[in-house]
Amino acid sequence: TRKESSAASDVYKRQAFKYEVKSKDGNEQITPMNVWIASMEAVQDSENTESKLEVGPTPNTGKFEEWDKHSGDVIKKGKTAKGIITYELDNDKQVTLKATKGTEGKKLGSKKIDVSKLKTVDYSAVEDITNN
C-alpha cells in the first residue's frame, strides 16, 4: 500500500511516500527500507530528460514517527511493517514511481503522480514534535 503526500520547506519541495511491506518468509533482509530501495525508483520529467530523484531528508518524528519507527527492522514471517521515504523534487512536473522485482530488475509496474494535485503542507520537525 502506498500513500502519496507532498511536503514543502522554505527552500525545497519534497515528495513523501508512506508504505507498508509484508514479509512472506521472514527473511532477515526484509525490512521496509531495504524493500523500497531494492524495488522502487522515483523519476521526474525535466525539459530534456527523465531524472532519477534523490532521496531527501525524511520526517521521522511526531505524526510521521509511526511510519519510520520500524523501517530498518526485520519483518517477521507473515507480518507487516510501515516505512516512509522522501524525494527532493526537481520541478513541478509529474513524478513517476517505478516498481521492479528486487535486484532482478523485472518491471512490475509504474504509477504517474500529478504533483499539482497532491496536498501540500509546510512541514517543520520542531513544530511537529512540540504539537504532538
Disulfide bonds with the S-S distance in Angstrom:
none
